[in-house]
């Protein structure tokens, strides 16, 4: 039941977290933890049915067995069939997630390796002494992006020289935030669950949300370090170049996945200090994500306890 609530309702109760007044890392962490909790709660019931953890607590085991046997024998004779169906369905879903995940991860690694090899042939200079490594391409279009090869690689164009030093540092800080926050891995994780379980609203919507939230979170990190004006002006300059360089084959690689107007609006209204800091975003996100599932579990336990009390009287 907790998995059902998280999988169906999470996109609705997580939506208010997407606010310019809040750190985007809060919404990103809440979505990430919701996906993890969905997978864990999906597997929790079958694992509990197989392992029977209550049997290791004699007193609890005796009470639960007495109540469960009464429930099974007197009212729900199909419980065994339901348990077998639940375990079988969960195993099938786990195998599907594993198969889709292995295919997508293998494809991602292969494409990343091929892409990096091509970039190293095309780049005119690289800063190997830096972490992450930066590859510079010959293009008048001011742009940058990052890939998760080794300890991370930032790909930038010589067109960044058209920006001010503060704008250049903001652009590179944006890409460093992607690598530091493991944003590429988060998007891949969401894509795996979205491809494996498209019938679950949380999994189906997660890839699009993660692409948006990772961009906003990286903008937020760069703005905290170099100021919103530097990030905003760099985005505008890059967009102006993009409008005038449609024939540049490189320009297609650098168009942001999040609408430029949305990102600029986010920077315009970003507070000097939000109610939730970046350091606290994951604990707060975990609490907000786990609360609905915990309420469902608590309700289930209370219902079962009340049933047991009425049966054992």
N, C-alpha and C positions, 0 to 999 in steps of 0.2 A: 504493500500500500504506500509506503514512504517513497519507493521508487516511482510509483505512478504519479504521486503528487508532485515530486520534483520534476519528472520528465514532462508533465503536461502543464503545470502551473508556473514553473520557474521563470519562463520568459515574461510572464505577466508581473510577478512580484519583484523581479530584478530590474524591470524597465525604469522605475523612478530613480535608480542609482545613476542613470545616464543623464547627468545634469552638469552644466558648466560650473555650478557652484561647488561641485564635488571633484575630488581628485579622480581622473579616469582610471587610475590603478585600482580604485575600490571596486568599480563595476567589473573591471577585467578579472580581478581576483575572485569576485563573487561568482562570475560565470565559470571560471576555471574550477573552483571548488564545487560548484553545483554539478558540473559534469563528472568530477571524481566521485562525489557522493552518490550520484545516480548509478554509476557503475558498481560502487561498493554495496549500496542497498539492494541493487538488482541481484547481486550474488549472495547477499547475507542470508536470506531465507532458505535457499537450497542448502547452503553450507551448514546452517543450523539444523536443518532436517536430517542431514547426513551425519554430522558429528555429534549431535545431541549434547551440547555443552552443559546443560543442566544436570546431566547424570553425574557430574563430578562434584556436585553439591548435594549430599544425601537428603537433607531436609527439604530443600527446594525441589529436588528430583521427585521425592515422594508426593509432595503436594501437587506438582504439575502433572505427574503421571495419573494420579487419582482423578484430577479434574479432566485431563485430556481423554482418559479412557471413558469417562462418563459422557463427554461430548461426542466421542467417536461412536460409542455403542448405542447411545440412546437417541441422538438427534441427527448426526451427520455420518451415515454409513459410507458415504463416498469420499471421506477424508483421505484415505490411502490413495485413491485414484487421483485426487487433486494434488497430493504431495508428489506423486510420480510425474504428473503433467508439469508441475512447476519446476521440478528438478530437470526434466528433459528439455523444457523450453529454455531454461537458463543456460544449460550446457550448449544448446544450439546457438543461442545468441553470443555466448562467449567464443565459440568456435568461429562464428561469422566475424566478430570484432577482431579476433586474432588473425584470420585470413586476410581481411581487408586491410588491417594495419600493416601486416608484413608486406603486402603488395605495394601500398602507398609509400611506406618507408623505403623500401628497396628502390622504387621509382624515383623518389625524392633524392636519395643519395646518388643515384646514377646521373640524374639530370644536373645536380649540383656539381658533381665532379666534371662533367662535360662542359658545363658553363664556366667553371673556374679555369679549366684548361684553355678554353677559347679566350677568356679575358686576359690571361697571362701572355698569350701570343699577341693580343691587340694593344695591351697597355704600353705606353711610352716611358713610364717610370713607376716605381713602386717603393714604398717606405717599409722595408722589411723589419726595421728595428722597432717599429711601433706595434703595440698590441691594442686593438686588432690591426692586422696588416691593411694598408691602403693601396689600392691599385688605381692609377690615374690613366684615363682614356682621353684621346685627342678628339674633342668635340666642343663646339662653341656653346652648346646648351648647358647652362649651369644646373647640375643635378647630381644626386648621389643615391645609392641604395646599398643594402648589406645582404650578405649570404652567410649561411652557417657552415662554413668549411673550416675544419680544425678549430682554432680558437676564435674564428670569426674573421670575415674579410669585408672591408668597406670599399665599394667601387665608386669613384668620383670622377668627374670630368674636369678638364682644364678650364671649362667655362665658369667654374666657381670663382676664378680670379676676377670676374666681372662684379662680384659681390664685395661688400666691405669686409674687412677682417672679422668683425663681430658676427656678420651674417654667415660667413664661411664656417666659423667655429660652431654656430648654432646648428647649421646643417649637419656637420659631422657629429655633433653631440646627439642629434636626433637618431642617427644611425647607430651610434654607440649605445644609446638607450635600448634600441631594438635588440642588440646582441646581449647586452647586460641583463635585460629582462627575459631572455629566452623567448622572445615573441614569435620567432619563426617556428619553434617547437610547439608553442601553444596553438598556433594556427593549424599546424599539421595534426595535432591531437584532436582539435575540433573537426577537421576535415575527415579524419578516420571515423569518428563516431557519427558524423553526418552522413557519410557514405554507407556505413554499416547499418545504422538504425534511422533511416530517413522518415520512418513512420512515427518517431518520437519528436514532438515539437521542440524540446530543448536541443536535441542533437541536430535536427534539421536546420534550426535557425542559428546555431552556434558559429559555423564558419563565417557567415556574413558579419555577425556581431564582433567576432574576434578580430577580423580585419579592420573594422572601424575603431575598436577600442585600443588596439595596439598602436595605431597611428596617433590617436589622441593622447595616449599615455606617453609616447615618445615626444610629441610636441610639448607636453606638459613638463617633461624632464628637461628638455632643451630650454624652455622658457624660464624654468626655475634657475637655471645656471647662467643664461646669457640675456634673459629678459624677453617678454612677449613681443616687443617691437622688432627684435632681431629675427625671431622666427617668422613673424607675420610678414615682414618686408622680404625675407628670403623666399617665402612661398609665393608672394606676389611677383617678384622678379622672375622666378622660375616659370610661373604661369604665363607671364608676358612673353618670355622666350618661346614657350611651347606654342603659343598662338602664332608666332611668326616663323616657326621651323617645322611645319608639318611634313616637309620632305626629308627631314633628318631621320634616318632609320633608328638612331639611338634614342630619339625623343620618346618613342613609344614605350621604352623600358622604364621611364621615370615618371610617368603620370601617376599621381597619388591615387590610392584605392578609396580614399575618403574624399567626398566633395570638398573642393577648396573653400567654398563659402562657409561650410560648416566648421572647418578647421579654423578659419579666421575668426568666425563668431565665437568659437570656444576660447580663443586667445584674447579676444576683446573683453570678455566678461569674466575671465579667470581671476579669482580673488587673490589678494596678496598672500593670504594664509587660509587654507580651507579647514573645515572642521575635522577632517581626517588626513593625517600626514601619510606620506608614502610608506614609512616604516610600519604604520599601524593598519595599512589597507588590507593586508592579508589576514590578520586576526579578526578585524571587523568584518571583512568579507566572508570569512569562515563562519562567524557567528550568524550573520544574516542569511547565509546559504543553508546552514544546518538547522535553523530554527523551525521552518515548516516541517521538515522531515522528523525532527525530534518531537514536535507536537503530535504528529501522526503516530509515531512509535509509542509515545506516552499515553495517547488515547487508547491505542490497542491494548497496552498492558493494563490500563485501568479497567477497560471493558472485560478483559479476561479475568482480572482479579475479582471484579464484582460477580461475574458468572460463577467463579469457583466458590466464592463466599455463599452465594445462594444455593449452590448444589450441595455444599458440605454441611449446611445447617441441618 
